[in-house]
Amino acid sequence: MTRKQIMVALVVVALCFGAFAVVERGRAEVGERIASMDVTGDGVDYVAPVPFGQLSVQVTSGDEATMGDDAIRAPRGGAIVEVRWALRNGTNNVGVSPVWPGASAAQRREPPIDLDLVVAGRSYPIVRGTSASADGGMAVIAVDGDAENARVRVNSAGRSVLAEPAPEDASTRPAQSVSERCNRDMPGKVDGVTCDLTAVRVAYVAGLGWAPTGHEWILVRGAQAGLQPEGVFWMDQANGDNANYQAFGQPNVTLTSPTARLVHRAGSPQATAFGVALEQRAYAVRTGQPAELTLRFRQQGKLKEPAPGQPAQRIADRSLTLTLE
Amino acid sequence: MPTPQRPWFRRPLVLGVALASVAALVVAGLVWRSGGGPVQARIVEADTDRFVSGVSHSSTLSIPDARVTVETEVATRAFGGRADNLDAPRGGRLVVANLTLAHLRRESPRTTVANTQVRLRAGGQTVQLPVQTGSERRATLVHIPGDGSDLEVVVTFAGRTQSVRVADGRRTMGDFAPLYRGDASGYAPSMSVLMDRTQSAPNAAVEYDARQYWNLHRLPYIEGVGWAPAGREWVRVDNLRMQWFREPRQRSPRATFDSTAGASTVTVNGQRPTHGDPTAQGSADSVRSFYAAPDLIFSVPVGEGFDLHVRVPVTAVPDESNGVAVAAQNIVIERKVRYAAVLTPGGAA
């Protein structure tokens, strides 16, 4: 091969490289993060619980990311994926804080949350060290493989889960809280009983951590029941009058659940002026299964004043049931 | 013997021109990449009516009694306006920023604005945005260095600073962390309201039925008081009232009462307030109030639970019963409330 032929070959190779570079210019590399551009298309919504809050994620994939007239194309055989996320802290109008008694200052801090995009078995970091109180954000990442099944992995406090497709009704919640009191309209013949039951359903509690795998926590604080301050309950009589009974003996207050398992208690039941306040409790209920709680109050009473046809002693027996879906 | 003829590509002139061309290309490339010098973060138009077609973000930061929202849109070209389209400097971006400051309460809006500075930070440089309130929404057009991926909103209030990174929302909360506990009271209340009744035991010497009100806030900063000491937060108790629900009776006659004679105390974990005097009886809001305290401020470790104890001694002076004087009775109306520990937002920082 003559020197001239070698020169010509080198020039041809250089031209080919140049042409390839021109063609490939504007194409992202796998794993590259693309700033200040977005991807046009229909996003898919996902949700996941995070400690003390809820994560919402929208994943959109396409062939290019754009900003005005500028564009960056996907790698060959890959795609460009835009991930937008929002974090919501709080438990929506809940009367029970998800802090277990005795939780340390470190346990009461929000654990850091890491998000990764998972495409075709490969992970791409989205954000590190965010938390439920952080603002939302957005990342545009060039990935290898088919992005149709792109998912977001959520790592926090030692647990790693894939965000689940968001329910269609969009009524996602970081937690559910239910509060109920005895009231005069409740069925039953006995009256003069007071009771309070407030419970919250959450995935994570400071001091307890995540609920057991496949479960959620039901926290109950300050469940209490008793009589009206005068220590009297009464039964309606046929003539419209009340037969009043003065309480005696110890009141009996129980909290039971047919579907949730009692895992932790903090403290012990406390006597109040006319009843009992139960200790704080943590139940575990299977994810997706309703949790039913029943508070029951029983108290013996003696007839206060003679009432025709009324027994000298009766037992006030009232119960209150609430369900957390 | 003839002098050997050099090939044309080995002639000094050709080699010199080639080397000079390569050097020129390298220099041109470097100049092109650098854009002729570093980009300075600066305001290009303070009250712009230009628009951009870029990626927009909304960042919200909480400060005492107010919330700062900065909407940013990063782009390479701005359209419209009084002049031609405007391109970003090479090696930089254009940002259109909209800033609003919304007050959570009506008091002291001027103080809040005067105490607040909002900056954009990128590539280690900052540019200060004009702070407006309410409906004044003016856009500011800014040059920033870099591609916008490290753009941050930095808010300084009363000498303390917090920031949020626009793209991924990560916050550096600093001393502002308690303000991010969320509005849902159960999550970790920044404010809770107590309304409850306290009753004497049946057949007590003086029977009473009193109710109490107060609002309780956990705050890192209070106007006029300043920031809480390091590692602590303020607990402010305001609108503390005690009222008779049913007026006290001493046996059968009704009693009138006087709370000024006794020394009322309000304590948190047994400590008196650092600001405010609970013994001073404030202006009662109705004839039924027998005790009203001014705003009281305590300090507790950030997020810790605490015991609040309100103790109001009163003298019950019975009305004369059938002309027979009955001795006055001293009673103490008190209320103890345990406030549970709450979350500390902001991660392990």
Interface residues (C-beta under 8 A of the other chain):
Chain A: R3 M7 R33 A35 S36 M37 D38 F52 M67 G68 D69 D70 W85 L87 N89 G90 T91 N92 N93 V94 G95 V96 S97 P98 V99 P101 A103 A105 A106 R108 R109 E110 P111 P112 I126 V127 G129 T130 S131 A132 S133 A134 D135 G136 G137 M138 A139 S177 V200 A206 R221 P229 E230 G231 A273
Chain B: P7 F9 V52 S53 G54 V55 H57 S59 T60 V74 A75 T76 R77 R93 D147 G148 S149 V164 R165 A167 D168 G169 R170 R171 M173 Y180 R181 G182 D183 A184 S185 G186 Y187 A188 P189 Q199 A201 P202 D209 P301 V302 G303 E304 A340 A341 V342 L343 T344 P345 G346 G347 A348
